[in-house]
Amino acid sequence: MPGKGPTPMHLSRIRPRFTVRSLMIAVAIAGLLMGASLWVVEMRTRSLAYRSRAYDFLGMSALWLGKGGVTKDGRWVNLYDDENRYLRNAWARGLAEKYWQLALRPWLPVEPDPPPPEPLAHPRSALDCPAELQQRGPWCLWARQPVYPWWTFPWTWYNQ
């Protein structure tokens, strides 16, 4: 049966051909895979660091316990609060929101943080501050656990 095709003896002698072109393509694919995996690891590390900073700033703006009182317009306020604390809480909550967004998109450039507000020499008490300065509860941001978009899975999989 020599004319009916290759025999098992002929198949054992077939070797793959490694040309320079095929080896260059294999090295390029390996380099792309290694570069992509390093990028994902870096994004995962940045995301975790940004999320940690967001929680740090959110902890700065937490409600303080104290004696409560009601203002003339019917708002409940902590009598130990003053305008300085309201301004610092607004600053910390703004930075917490900034880092929360950066945790979802860690490749974006980071603007420098604004300095904390200068304390006022004679701050108004909580009873005299307008309603727009009064802090809403931090539970608004604490409870806002994100629904991660599908494209953030490589660096947020540990939270899902």
Secondary structure as UniProt FT lines:
FT   TURN            2..3
FT   HELIX           8..11
FT   TURN            12..13
FT   HELIX           20..60
FT   STRAND          68..70
FT   TURN            72..73
FT   STRAND          76..78
FT   TURN            79..80
FT   HELIX           83..104
FT   TURN            106..107
FT   TURN            126..128
FT   HELIX           131..133
FT   HELIX           139..142
FT   HELIX           150..152
FT   HELIX           153..156
FT   HELIX           157..159
//
